[in-house]
């Protein structure tokens, strides 16, 4: 009986492996979809969904592959670009949890804050993540952007214009001295 279970398990495993696309076929499919998105004037929902799924499937199947975090990062960026804030945040969180040494880890923190601010509209969470980013990466090239985002977080465009005008007036007054 035990041999039968082992044999059936082996057959099922071989079947699943043979039915799933190979790494190269997955990469080929992703490259085609990326090219299609770039050449298209306007991406449709189906194409976006397919590409997001392809990125995530690759990362799931080949989680130890160096492309896995890259594809998750691309998927998160795509989700932000198509106003899918919750999905983007889940993807950034996944990258941070599963690939802590990923070279774009700082950008993941920053973009998570950006998604909270600009896609979801959760100012409190955006502030939390911009501050988390600044605490971890104070010298990063996006640190000034994060600080500016915090300074203007939750302000209306009219309030920001008034602040810019005031800063310009103050700096003009300082240069005349």
C-alpha positions in Angstrom: 0.0 0.0 0.0 2.8 2.4 0.9 4.5 1.7 -2.4 1.3 2.4 -4.3 1.0 5.9 -2.5 4.6 6.7 -3.4 4.1 5.6 -7.0 0.9 7.7 -7.4 2.6 10.7 -5.8 5.5 10.3 -8.2 3.1 10.1 -11.2 1.1 13.1 -10.1 4.3 15.1 -9.6 5.6 14.3 -13.0 2.2 15.1 -14.5 2.1 18.5 -12.8 5.7 19.3 -13.9 5.1 18.3 -17.5 1.8 20.4 -17.6 3.3 23.6 -16.3 5.2 25.8 -18.7 9.0 25.8 -18.5 11.0 28.8 -17.2 12.0 29.7 -20.8 8.4 29.6 -22.1 7.3 31.8 -19.2 10.0 34.3 -19.9 9.1 34.3 -23.6 5.4 34.9 -22.8 6.3 37.7 -20.4 8.6 39.3 -23.0 5.8 39.2 -25.6 3.2 40.7 -23.3 5.6 43.5 -22.3 6.3 44.3 -25.9 2.6 44.3 -26.7 2.0 46.7 -23.8 4.8 49.0 -24.9 3.6 49.1 -28.5 0.0 49.6 -27.7 -1.3 53.2 -27.3 -3.7 52.1 -24.6 -3.5 49.0 -22.5 -6.7 47.1 -22.0 -7.7 45.5 -18.7 -7.2 41.9 -20.0 -3.6 42.6 -21.1 -2.8 44.2 -17.7 -4.4 41.3 -15.9 -2.5 38.7 -18.0 0.8 40.5 -17.5 0.3 40.9 -13.7 -0.6 37.2 -13.5 2.4 36.1 -15.6 4.8 38.1 -13.3 3.3 36.7 -10.2 3.1 33.1 -11.6 6.8 33.3 -12.5 7.8 34.6 -9.1 5.7 31.9 -7.4 7.0 29.0 -9.5 10.6 30.2 -9.5 10.8 32.1 -6.2 14.6 31.6 -5.9 15.3 32.9 -9.4 16.9 36.4 -9.5 14.1 37.5 -11.8 11.4 36.7 -9.2 11.7 40.0 -7.2 12.2 42.0 -10.4 9.0 40.7 -11.8 7.1 41.3 -8.6 8.5 44.8 -8.6 7.3 45.3 -12.2 3.9 43.9 -11.2 3.7 46.3 -8.3 4.6 49.3 -10.5 2.0 48.2 -13.1 -0.6 47.9 -10.4 0.2 51.4 -9.2 0.0 52.7 -12.8 -3.5 51.2 -13.2 -4.9 52.4 -9.9 -4.7 49.0 -8.1 -3.3 50.3 -4.9 -4.2 47.4 -2.7 -2.6 44.9 -5.1 0.5 47.1 -5.4 0.9 47.3 -1.7 0.5 43.6 -1.3 3.2 43.1 -3.9 5.6 45.5 -2.3 5.0 43.8 1.0 5.7 40.5 -0.5 9.0 41.7 -2.0 10.0 43.2 1.4 9.1 40.0 3.2 10.5 37.4 0.8 13.5 39.3 -0.7 14.9 41.6 2.0 18.3 41.9 0.1 16.6 42.9 -3.2 18.4 45.9 -4.6 15.2 47.9 -5.0 14.1 47.5 -1.3 14.3 51.2 -0.6 12.2 51.9 -3.7 9.6 49.4 -2.4 9.2 51.3 0.8 8.9 54.6 -1.1 6.5 53.3 -3.7 4.3 51.7 -1.0 4.0 55.2 0.6 3.3 56.6 -2.8 0.6 54.1 -3.5 -1.0 54.8 -0.1 -0.9 58.5 -0.9 -1.8 58.8 -4.5 -3.8 55.6 -5.3 -5.6 54.7 -2.1 -5.7 58.2 -0.5 -4.7 57.0 3.0 -2.6 60.0 4.2 -1.9 58.3 7.6 -0.4 55.2 6.0 1.4 57.2 3.4 3.0 59.3 6.2 3.9 56.1 8.1 5.7 54.6 5.1 7.4 57.8 4.0 8.8 58.1 7.6 9.8 54.5 7.6 11.6 55.0 4.3 13.4 58.1 5.6 14.4 56.3 8.8 15.9 53.4 6.9 17.3 55.3 4.0 18.0 58.9 4.9 20.7 59.2 2.2 18.9 57.6 -0.6 18.3 59.6 -3.8 14.5 59.5 -3.1 14.9 60.9 0.5 14.3 64.5 -0.7 11.2 63.3 -2.6 9.9 61.5 0.5 10.5 64.6 2.7 8.7 66.8 0.2 5.8 64.3 0.0 5.6 64.5 3.8 5.6 68.3 3.8 2.7 68.5 1.3 0.9 65.4 2.4 -2.9 66.0 2.6 -2.7 69.5 1.3 -4.9 70.7 -1.5 -3.2 71.9 -4.8 -4.3 75.5 -3.8 -2.5 75.2 -0.5 0.6 73.9 -2.2 0.6 76.8 -4.7 0.3 79.3 -1.9 3.3 77.7 -0.1 5.4 77.7 -3.3 4.5 81.4 -3.9 5.4 82.2 -0.3 8.7 80.4 -0.7 9.5 82.2 -3.9 8.6 85.6 -2.4 10.8 84.8 0.6 13.7 83.7 -1.5 13.3 86.8 -3.8 13.4 89.0 -0.7 16.5 87.2 0.6 18.4 87.6 -2.8 17.8 91.4 -2.8 19.6 91.8 0.5 
